[in-house]
């Protein structure tokens, strides 16, 4: 089975799992932090200024 359900970001054969691709995409957003306004005890927000392709 290529995606055996074990821990890790790669399978036993070196194929990237979906979580690996998600981290890869987030890495592409860069390091710039933009401010947001508002305050609510149960809501968090995030803003990115980079175009995702």
N, C-alpha and C positions, 0 to 999 in steps of 0.2 A: 504494500500500500504506500503510495508516494507521500501522503499526508497522514502519518500514523497517529497524530494526536498527542505526541509527546511534547515535552518542553523544548523551547528554543525557537529561534527565528528561521532556521534552515532545517530541511528534512534530512534524513539519513544519506541522501544522494547529493546533497549540496544545492537543492532547489529552494529558493526563497519562499517562505510562507507569506500569506497575506499580511500578517502583522509586520513583517520585515518591510514590505512595500509601503505600508502606512508610515512607518518611521522614516523611510527614505523620503517620502513626500513631505513630512513635517520638517525634516532637515533642510529641505529646499526653501523653506519660508524665510530663512535667515535669522539674524539675531536682533533686529530692530524691534524695540518694544514701543507700541503706541498707546497713548492714554485713552481711557474711556470714561464716561460720566455715568453717575447713578450708583445706587447702593441698595441691594436687596439681600436679605439673609439667605435665600435659597437659590440665587441666580449668580452665575459667574459668566463673564464675557471675555472674548478675545478678539483681537483685530490683527489682520495681516495686511501688509502693503505690497506684497509680492504676488504677481500673477501666477497661478498654477496652470501648467500646461499638461 
